Amino acid sequence: MTNPLQFMEESRQGVTILHILDQRLIDPQLSEQLTRRLCGFIEGGCMRLLIEMGAVNRISSVFFRSFIAAGKKAKERNAQMAFCNLTPLIKEGFTITGLDKLFKIYASEGQAIGEIGE
């Protein structure tokens, strides 16, 4: 049995922040859980979603599809979705897949909130 993904949620200055606490996002079964969670925020009316990934040091490409699906949902609803605290390896994955062109990526949580917050 697969353990569920670990998250912590908070809200600051009109931004919903989803901290992904898992170090490894590699189990394909969990990517659907992430997709549902992210799309759920957008469908629930979240207009500014920041995904904080400082704990993540390994990611499978299947999780990039989760980000793309949620990003499409955000675009449909004119919501903003951004990422912060990516390790160099994870940031490289975003660059290779072209996700750095689809999403804003911030070096820190404070910088992200300063730019996308109310």
Long-range contacts (C-beta under 8 A, 24 or more apart in sequence): 2-27, 2-29, 2-30, 4-30, 4-33, 5-30, 5-33, 5-34, 5-37, 7-37, 12-113, 12-117, 13-113, 13-117, 13-118, 14-47, 14-48, 14-117, 14-118, 15-48, 15-49, 15-50, 15-112, 15-113, 15-116, 15-117, 15-118, 16-41, 16-46, 16-48, 16-49, 16-50, 17-50, 17-52, 17-109, 17-113, 18-49, 18-50, 18-51, 18-52, 19-52, 19-54, 19-55, 20-51, 20-52, 20-53, 20-55, 20-56, 21-55, 22-55, 22-56, 23-55, 23-56, 23-57, 23-58, 24-56, 24-57, 24-58, 24-59, 25-56, 25-58, 25-59, 25-60, 25-63, 26-58, 26-59, 26-60, 27-60, 28-60, 28-62, 31-60, 31-62, 31-63, 31-65, 31-66, 32-66, 34-63, 34-66, 35-65, 35-66, 35-69, 35-70, 38-66, 38-67, 38-69, 38-70, 38-73, 38-81, 39-69, 39-70, 39-73, 41-70, 42-70, 42-73, 42-74, 42-77, 42-79, 42-81, 43-73, 43-77, 46-79, 47-77, 47-78, 47-79, 47-80, 48-79, 48-80, 48-116, 48-117, 48-118, 49-74, 49-79, 49-80, 49-81, 49-82, 50-81, 50-82, 50-83, 50-84, 50-106, 50-109, 50-112, 50-113, 50-116, 51-81, 51-82, 51-83, 51-84, 52-83, 52-84, 52-85, 52-109, 53-83, 53-84, 53-85, 53-86, 53-87, 53-90, 54-84, 54-85, 54-86, 54-87, 56-86, 56-87, 56-90, 57-87, 57-89, 57-90, 58-89, 59-90, 59-93, 61-93, 61-97, 64-93, 64-94, 64-97, 64-99, 67-99, 67-103, 68-99, 68-102, 71-102, 71-103, 80-104, 80-116, 82-106, 82-112, 82-116, 84-108, 84-109, 84-111, 84-112, 85-109
